[in-house]
Amino acid sequence: MRILHTSDWHIGRTFHGWSTLEALRGVLETLVTQVRENDVDVVIVAGDVFDSATPAAECYTLLSDTLRGLADTGARVVVTSGNHDSAARLGFQAGLLREGIHVVTDPLSVGSPITIPDADGPVHLYGIPYLEPARVRHLWDGVELRTQAQTLAHAMDLVRADLAVRGGRSVAIAHCFAAGIEATPGVEREIRQGNLDVVPLHVFDGPDYVALGHIHGRQRLSERVRYAGAPLHYSFGEKGRLRGSWLVDLDASGLADVTWLDLPVPRRLEVLRAPLAELIESDLYAGAADAWVCVEYTDTLPQRDVMRRLQERFPFCATVSHTPAVAPADDGRTYVDRVRAARSDRELIDAFLVHVREGEAASEREAELIGDLIADDRPIAAVLAEAQR
């Protein structure tokens, strides 16, 4: 049996405010083509099909089109819900889907497999929807389910108990944060803040292969336990990480081979760090004009109208931050200390500038202008306002 393991489609997710729907449609169309060309028997989607519990209508359209395309290849499809999905919304149409498409969202279905035979006998696919301990602990009396680790351990106990009776080959599908992953900046932080604790790897002992979802980069935790990652890049922390899916082959004795299938990257990611004028004018950055761009401009002082100016050069500039190349010297005094220590209007203005400009005092030319203003005996508020401008 040949299985394609994918996950974390996040249909409806934006990239720093930009829609990704059409880019994802193109990538999923390629995935359907890969399923057909590689004679895949079963496609597994391991959770986070949607990005929101209340997806827009066009998100349902993309999901329906993709599932229909996968079914048309002759493959069976097994979809489980993730923490971003609403199990009720994802599962409500399960009864309306065509034969061969299975959507697993009911916690009480854990331990009851979808069994698909091949020439070597049955293969049992145990879908485990995302199980939030607080919402499912009442379903199983006498079992302590306070953490994700406890909840997944109980689910896998149910899987192993059923498998011991049925026998044969098996695949488990889960959506969680497993021990041993390599962190993705900007992604795993979000996951940790979502109160998802770590699940030890031994929890997944038993099945021939474990298809995990939740982490956006591909991960090989062991030969038989893997994350496929998301089909699109959804943060700059994923820059340089491959997009794709695992192609899993089972023979008569179990896991035979696992290979990686690349998916296309519709728009690559670039992180540019340089002074603003250089970024806008230099030919060094011409190749980033068609990429998603994260800019860290290193000018000593913040600049005006930065995003507009950058998007004239980089139409897909998505985020900008001011990160001075050299941090100004800091004598350790607070703004209040500086104000109290000022013995003249000039020192008071300088204390104000150091405070609002991240440690940068008046330049030589600015000092001359401030001196002229003070000499004109103008109100100090007017001087401060003009100095700030």
C-alpha positions in Angstrom: 0.0 0.0 0.0 1.2 3.5 -0.9 0.2 6.4 1.4 0.7 10.1 1.0 1.0 11.9 4.3 0.2 15.7 4.3 -1.1 18.1 6.9 -1.7 21.6 8.0 -3.3 23.0 4.9 -4.7 26.0 6.9 -7.1 26.9 4.2 -8.1 30.6 4.7 -4.9 31.7 6.5 -3.4 35.0 5.4 0.3 35.9 5.1 0.8 39.2 7.0 -2.6 40.3 5.7 -2.3 38.9 2.2 -4.6 36.1 1.0 -3.0 32.8 0.3 -6.1 31.1 -1.1 -5.1 31.0 -4.8 -1.5 30.1 -4.0 -2.7 27.2 -1.9 -5.1 26.1 -4.6 -2.2 25.8 -7.1 -0.1 23.8 -4.6 -3.0 21.4 -3.8 -3.6 20.9 -7.5 0.0 19.8 -7.8 -0.5 17.5 -4.8 -3.4 15.9 -6.6 -1.3 15.4 -9.7 1.4 13.7 -7.5 -1.1 11.4 -6.0 -2.2 10.3 -9.5 1.4 10.0 -10.9 2.7 8.0 -7.9 -0.3 5.6 -7.8 -1.1 6.5 -4.2 -3.7 4.4 -2.5 -4.5 6.5 0.5 -4.1 10.2 1.2 -3.8 11.3 4.9 -4.5 14.9 5.9 -3.3 15.1 9.6 -5.3 18.0 10.9 -5.6 21.8 10.6 -7.4 21.6 7.3 -8.9 25.1 7.9 -7.1 27.9 9.6 -10.2 29.1 11.5 -13.2 27.5 13.3 -15.4 29.7 11.0 -13.9 29.5 7.5 -15.3 31.6 4.7 -17.4 30.1 1.9 -14.5 30.1 -0.5 -12.5 27.9 1.9 -15.1 25.2 1.8 -15.0 25.4 -2.0 -11.3 24.9 -2.1 -11.5 21.9 0.3 -14.4 20.3 -1.7 -12.5 20.8 -5.0 -9.4 19.3 -3.6 -11.1 16.3 -2.0 -13.0 15.7 -5.2 -9.7 15.8 -7.2 -8.0 13.3 -4.8 -11.0 10.9 -5.0 -11.0 11.1 -8.8 -7.4 9.6 -8.8 -8.9 6.5 -7.2 -7.2 7.1 -3.8 -9.0 6.9 -0.5 -8.7 10.0 1.7 -8.6 10.2 5.5 -8.9 13.6 7.1 -8.6 14.4 10.8 -9.4 17.6 12.6 -6.7 19.8 14.2 -6.8 22.5 16.8 -7.5 25.2 14.3 -10.5 23.3 12.9 -14.0 23.3 14.3 -14.6 19.6 14.5 -18.4 20.2 14.1 -18.0 22.3 11.0 -15.4 20.0 9.4 -17.4 16.9 10.2 -20.9 18.1 9.4 -20.6 17.3 5.7 -18.9 14.0 6.3 -22.1 12.1 5.5 -22.5 14.0 2.3 -19.0 13.2 1.0 -18.5 10.7 -1.7 -17.5 7.1 -1.0 -13.8 6.8 -0.2 -13.5 10.1 1.7 -13.4 9.8 5.5 -13.4 12.7 7.9 -12.6 11.8 11.5 -13.7 14.4 14.0 -15.5 12.4 16.8 -13.3 11.7 19.8 -15.4 8.5 20.6 -14.3 7.1 17.2 -10.7 6.8 18.5 -9.7 3.1 18.5 -12.1 2.3 15.6 -10.1 2.2 12.4 -10.8 2.8 8.8 -9.7 -0.5 7.3 -8.5 -0.6 3.7 -7.3 -3.9 2.2 -4.5 -4.4 -0.3 -2.9 -7.5 -1.8 -1.1 -8.3 1.5 -4.2 -8.0 3.7 -5.9 -5.3 5.7 -4.3 -1.9 6.8 -6.0 -0.2 9.7 -5.9 3.6 9.8 -6.6 5.0 13.2 -7.5 8.6 13.0 -7.2 10.6 16.2 -8.8 14.1 15.9 -7.3 16.9 18.0 -8.2 16.1 21.6 -8.4 19.1 24.0 -8.2 17.6 27.5 -10.7 19.9 29.0 -13.3 19.1 26.4 -12.9 15.3 26.2 -12.0 14.1 29.7 -15.7 13.6 30.5 -16.0 11.0 27.7 -13.8 8.4 29.5 -14.6 7.7 33.1 -11.8 6.8 35.5 -9.1 8.2 33.2 -7.1 11.3 34.2 -6.8 13.6 31.2 -5.3 16.9 32.3 -2.5 17.2 29.7 -2.1 16.6 26.0 0.4 13.9 26.9 -2.1 12.0 29.0 -4.9 12.5 26.4 -2.8 11.2 23.5 -1.5 8.3 25.6 -5.0 7.3 26.4 -6.0 7.5 22.7 -3.0 5.4 21.7 -3.9 2.8 24.4 -7.3 2.5 22.7 -5.5 2.1 19.3 -3.2 -0.6 20.6 -6.0 -2.5 22.4 -8.0 -2.6 19.2 -5.0 -3.5 17.1 -4.2 -6.4 19.4 -7.5 -7.9 18.6 -7.6 -7.2 14.8 -3.9 -7.8 14.0 -2.4 -6.7 10.7 -0.6 -3.5 9.7 -1.6 -0.1 11.0 -1.1 3.6 10.7 -2.0 6.2 13.4 -2.9 9.8 12.6 -2.6 12.5 15.3 -2.3 16.3 15.7 0.0 17.3 18.5 3.3 18.7 19.7 5.6 15.7 20.0 8.9 15.6 21.8 12.0 16.0 19.7 10.9 18.4 17.1 13.1 21.1 15.7 11.5 24.5 16.5 10.4 26.8 13.8 10.9 30.5 14.8 7.5 32.3 14.9 5.5 29.0 14.7 6.3 26.8 17.7 6.1 29.9 20.0 2.4 30.2 18.9 1.8 26.6 19.5 3.3 26.7 23.0 1.1 29.7 23.9 -1.9 27.6 22.8 -1.4 25.4 25.9 -0.3 22.4 23.9 2.2 20.4 26.0 4.7 18.0 24.7 3.8 14.4 23.9 6.7 11.8 24.5 7.7 9.9 21.5 7.1 6.5 23.1 3.4 7.3 23.3 3.2 6.4 19.6 4.7 2.9 19.9 2.8 0.2 18.1 1.7 1.2 14.6 3.8 0.7 11.5 3.7 4.4 10.7 2.5 7.5 12.6 1.4 10.5 10.5 1.6 13.7 12.6 0.3 17.2 12.0 0.7 20.5 13.8 4.3 21.5 13.0 4.8 23.5 9.8 8.1 22.1 8.8 8.8 18.5 7.9 10.2 16.5 10.8 11.6 13.0 11.1 11.3 12.0 14.8 12.0 8.4 14.0 11.8 6.2 10.9 8.1 5.6 11.6 7.0 8.9 13.3 7.0 12.0 11.1 5.5 15.4 10.4 4.8 16.4 6.8 4.5 20.2 7.6 2.4 22.7 5.8 2.2 22.9 2.0 2.8 26.7 2.1 5.1 29.0 4.0 3.0 30.8 6.6 5.8 32.7 8.4 9.3 34.1 7.7 10.6 31.7 10.3 10.0 29.0 7.7 12.3 30.5 5.2 14.4 27.9 3.4 12.3 25.0 4.7 11.0 22.6 2.0 7.3 22.2 1.4 5.9 18.8 0.5 4.6 15.5 1.8 5.8 12.0 2.7 5.3 9.1 0.4 5.0 6.0 2.6 5.2 2.4 1.3 3.9 -0.5 3.4 4.7 -4.1 2.4 3.4 -7.4 3.8 5.6 -7.0 7.0 5.0 -3.3 7.7 6.9 -0.1 6.9 9.0 -0.6 3.7 10.1 2.8 2.6 9.5 6.6 3.2 10.4 9.2 0.6 9.9 12.9 0.3 7.9 14.6 -2.5 8.6 18.3 -2.9 5.7 20.7 -3.6 6.3 24.0 -5.5 6.8 27.2 -3.6 4.6 29.8 -5.3 6.5 32.8 -3.8 9.8 32.4 -2.0 10.7 34.2 1.3 13.5 36.8 1.6 14.7 38.6 4.7 16.7 41.7 3.8 18.8 43.7 6.2 20.5 46.9 5.2 20.1 50.7 5.3 16.8 51.8 3.8 18.4 53.8 0.9 20.6 50.8 0.0 17.6 48.5 0.0 15.6 50.8 -2.3 18.4 51.7 -4.7 21.0 48.9 -4.9 20.9 46.3 -7.6 21.9 43.7 -5.0 18.3 43.4 -4.0 16.7 43.4 -7.5 16.1 39.6 -7.4 13.8 40.0 -4.4 11.2 42.0 -6.4 8.9 39.0 -6.8 9.4 37.5 -3.3 7.7 37.8 0.0 10.0 40.3 1.7 10.7 40.9 5.4 12.8 44.1 5.8 15.0 45.0 8.7 16.4 48.4 7.9 19.5 49.4 9.8 19.4 53.2 9.7 20.4 54.7 13.0 17.1 56.6 13.2 13.6 55.6 12.2 12.6 56.7 8.7 9.4 58.1 7.3 6.8 56.3 5.1 9.0 53.2 5.1 6.4 50.6 3.9 5.2 52.6 1.0 8.7 53.3 -0.2 9.7 49.7 0.1 6.6 48.4 -1.7 7.5 50.5 -4.7 10.6 48.4 -5.0 9.3 45.2 -3.5 5.6 44.8 -4.2 5.3 41.9 -1.8 7.0 43.5 1.1 5.0 42.1 4.0 6.7 43.3 7.2 9.2 46.0 8.2 11.1 46.5 11.4 13.7 49.1 12.4 16.8 47.3 13.7 19.8 49.7 13.9 23.1 48.1 12.9 24.9 49.5 16.0 22.9 50.2 19.2 23.6 53.7 20.5 25.7 53.9 23.7 23.6 53.9 26.9 25.0 55.4 30.1 22.3 53.5 32.1 20.3 56.6 33.0 16.6 56.7 32.7 14.7 59.6 31.0 13.7 60.9 34.4 17.3 60.9 35.5 18.4 62.8 32.4 15.7 65.4 32.8 16.6 65.9 36.5 20.2 66.3 35.6 19.6 68.9 32.8 21.1 72.2 33.7 20.0 74.1 30.6 17.4 74.1 27.9 20.0 72.5 25.5 20.6 69.6 27.9 16.8 69.2 28.4 16.2 69.0 24.7 19.1 66.5 24.3 17.6 64.3 27.1 14.3 64.3 25.2 15.9 63.4 21.9 17.9 60.5 23.5 14.6 59.2 25.0 12.4 59.3 21.9 15.1 58.3 19.4 16.3 55.2 21.2 19.5 56.7 22.5 20.5 58.9 19.6 21.4 62.4 20.6 21.3 65.5 18.4 23.6 65.4 15.4 26.0 68.3 14.8 23.7 70.0 12.4 20.7 69.5 14.7 22.7 70.9 17.6 23.3 74.1 15.6 19.5 74.4 14.8 18.6 73.8 18.4 21.1 76.5 19.5 19.5 79.0 17.0 16.0 78.2 18.3 17.1 78.6 21.9 18.7 81.9 21.0 15.4 83.1 19.6 13.9 82.6 23.1 11.0 80.5 21.8 8.8 78.5 24.2 10.5 75.2 25.1 7.4 73.2 24.0 7.8 74.7 20.5 11.5 73.9 20.5 10.9 70.3 21.5 8.2 69.8 18.9 10.4 71.2 16.1 13.4 69.1 17.3 11.2 66.0 17.2 10.1 66.7 13.6 
